Amino acid sequence: MINREAEVIGVSDHLAQELPMLLDLGRRGRLDLSKIVTRRIPLDTAAINAALDNQDQFGEGVRAVIQP
């Protein structure tokens, strides 16, 4: 995550001590996230705000990833 200048801001379904292991699995390609990521959001203020508003209303895209 550091080499790619990415940051995990929040996660609600794992304990903090689990994150290093999960990040390592993802880095090594041993964790397939393609089936659980429901939406990819561009790094754009309006798009991010719309996605957060949608989640506040329990809309689509429960597991979203913000990408540059």
Helices and strands as residue ranges (DSSP letters): G 16-18, H 19-27, E 39-42, H 45-56, E 64-67
